[in-house]
Amino acid sequence: MVCTLALLAIAAAGCRPRTAELTVRVMDVEGNPLPGAMVSLTEQGQTLMADEQGQVTWMDLEDERASLVVVAPGYILRSKKVDLERGANDTVVALEKRDVPIQLEDS
């Protein structure tokens, strides 16, 4: 019995993910999802667009920390650092509405 338990523990340790998965949910301060928000993962040099639920997911991350930059039209840009563990990681980024609309100058 002891040998069986030891073998199961070794097998379970070998099945642990070696990389991280990161799911980011982008919401407004009232908790509503922000589909179409752009989420950049600076370590990967990648930007993904949030789906209908305001989510993006990166797979197979080997870094221990993720630096995010999140932006959506009409909202204030936000950056966030997330410590990653092997396996699934989830974080929420809440964006505040911009008080003054951005005006672009004609060149």
Backbone hydrogen bonds in HBPLUS format (Angstrom, degrees):
<---DONOR---> <-ACCEPTOR-->    atom                        ^
c    i                          cat <-CA-CA->   ^        H-A-AA   ^      H-
h    n   atom  resd res      DA  || num        DHA   H-A  angle D-A-AA Bond
n    s   type  num  typ     dist DA aas  dist angle  dist       angle   num
A0005-LEU N   A0001-MET O   3.04 MM   4  6.35 160.9  2.08 152.7 156.9     1
A0006-ALA N   A0002-VAL O   2.97 MM   4  6.19 157.2  2.03 148.3 154.8     2
A0007-LEU N   A0003-CYS O   2.93 MM   4  6.15 158.0  1.97 149.5 155.0     3
A0008-LEU N   A0004-THR O   2.97 MM   4  6.22 155.7  2.03 148.2 155.0     4
A0009-ALA N   A0005-LEU O   2.99 MM   4  6.21 154.5  2.05 147.8 154.3     5
A0010-ILE N   A0006-ALA O   3.03 MM   4  6.29 155.8  2.09 148.3 154.5     6
A0011-ALA N   A0007-LEU O   2.91 MM   4  6.10 161.2  1.95 149.4 155.0     7
A0012-ALA N   A0008-LEU O   2.89 MM   4  6.03 158.5  1.94 147.0 152.9     8
A0013-ALA N   A0009-ALA O   3.05 MM   4  6.20 155.0  2.11 142.5 149.0     9
A0014-GLY N   A0010-ILE O   3.06 MM   4  6.29 149.5  2.15 144.9 152.9    10
A0015-CYS N   A0011-ALA O   3.15 MM   4  6.38 125.6  2.46 138.5 152.1    11
A0015-CYS N   A0012-ALA O   3.16 MM   3  5.12 140.3  2.33  95.8 107.1    12
A0016-ARG N   A0013-ALA O   3.42 MM   3  5.53 162.7  2.45 102.5 107.5    13
A0087-GLY N   A0019-THR O   2.94 MM  68  6.27 172.4  1.95 139.4 140.4    14
A0020-ALA N   A0061-LEU O   2.75 MM  41  4.82 169.6  1.76 143.5 147.2    15
A0061-LEU N   A0020-ALA O   2.81 MM  41  4.82 169.4  1.82 151.5 148.1    16
A0021-GLU N   A0087-GLY O   2.82 MM  66  5.76 154.7  1.89 148.2 142.8    17
A0089-ASN N   A0021-GLU O   2.78 MM  68  5.84 128.8  2.04 145.0 160.6    18
A0022-LEU N   A0058-TRP O   2.89 MM  36  5.21 157.4  1.94 146.0 153.7    19
A0058-TRP N   A0022-LEU O   2.83 MM  36  5.21 157.9  1.88 148.3 154.5    20
A0023-THR N   A0089-ASN O   2.87 MM  66  6.26 161.4  1.91 158.4 163.8    21
A0091-THR N   A0023-THR O   3.01 MM  68  6.48 147.0  2.12 161.8 169.8    22
A0024-VAL N   A0056-VAL O   2.86 MM  32  5.40 160.2  1.90 156.3 163.0    23
A0056-VAL N   A0024-VAL O   3.02 MM  32  5.40 144.9  2.14 145.5 156.2    24
A0025-ARG N   A0091-THR O   2.93 MM  66  6.36 160.4  1.97 155.1 161.6    25
A0093-VAL N   A0025-ARG O   2.84 MM  68  6.18 162.3  1.87 161.4 164.7    26
A0026-VAL N   A0054-GLY O   2.67 MM  28  5.02 169.4  1.68 151.1 154.5    27
A0034-LEU N   A0026-VAL O   2.98 MM   8  5.69 148.9  2.08 145.0 140.3    28
A0027-MET N   A0093-VAL O   2.94 MM  66  6.24 163.9  1.96 154.5 157.9    29
A0095-LEU N   A0027-MET O   2.76 MM  68  6.21 159.4  1.80 158.3 162.6    30
A0028-ASP N   A0032-ASN O   2.83 MM   4  5.43 148.4  1.93 147.0 156.8    31
A0031-GLY N   A0028-ASP O   2.92 MM   3  5.40 164.4  1.95 118.4 123.2    32
A0037-ALA N   A0034-LEU O   3.25 MM   3  5.91 155.1  2.32 137.0 137.2    33
A0036-GLY N   A0050-ALA O   3.01 MM  14  4.94 168.1  2.02 123.3 127.1    34
A0050-ALA N   A0037-ALA O   2.78 MM  13  5.22 165.3  1.81 157.1 162.2    35
A0038-MET N   A0071-VAL O   2.80 MM  33  5.40 163.1  1.83 172.9 169.9    36
A0071-VAL N   A0038-MET O   3.00 MM  33  5.40 157.8  2.05 150.6 157.8    37
A0039-VAL N   A0048-LEU O   2.86 MM   9  5.38 172.7  1.87 164.7 166.8    38
A0048-LEU N   A0039-VAL O   2.88 MM   9  5.38 160.6  1.92 150.6 151.2    39
A0040-SER N   A0069-VAL O   2.79 MM  29  5.07 170.2  1.80 153.1 156.6    40
A0069-VAL N   A0040-SER O   3.01 MM  29  5.07 145.2  2.13 137.2 144.8    41
A0041-LEU N   A0046-GLN O   2.86 MM   5  5.55 163.2  1.88 167.7 173.4    42
A0044-GLN N   A0041-LEU O   3.09 MM   3  5.63 134.3  2.30 113.2 124.4    43
A0045-GLY N   A0041-LEU O   2.98 MM   4  6.04 128.7  2.25 144.9 159.5    44
A0042-THR N   A0067-SER O   3.03 MM  25  5.70 156.1  2.09 168.1 168.8    45
A0051-ASP N   A0055-GLN O   2.97 MM   4  5.37 160.7  2.01 137.7 139.9    46
A0054-GLY N   A0051-ASP O   2.81 MM   3  5.08 160.1  1.85 116.9 121.1    47
A0084-LEU N   A0064-GLU O   2.77 MM  20  4.98 171.8  1.77 132.5 134.7    48
A0066-ALA N   A0082-VAL O   2.74 MM  16  5.05 161.1  1.78 149.7 156.4    49
A0082-VAL N   A0066-ALA O   2.77 MM  16  5.05 156.9  1.82 148.5 156.0    50
A0068-LEU N   A0080-LYS O   2.73 MM  12  5.12 177.3  1.73 165.1 164.6    51
A0080-LYS N   A0068-LEU O   2.95 MM  12  5.12 152.0  2.03 133.8 139.8    52
A0070-VAL N   A0078-ARG O   2.75 MM   8  5.28 169.6  1.76 163.5 167.3    53
A0078-ARG N   A0070-VAL O   2.94 MM   8  5.28 162.6  1.97 153.3 158.9    54
A0075-TYR N   A0072-ALA O   3.01 MM   3  5.47 151.4  2.10 145.3 142.9    55
A0098-ARG N   A0074-GLY O   2.82 MM  24  5.47 169.4  1.83 136.5 135.3    56
A0076-ILE N   A0096-GLU O   2.84 MM  20  5.71 162.0  1.88 169.1 175.4    57
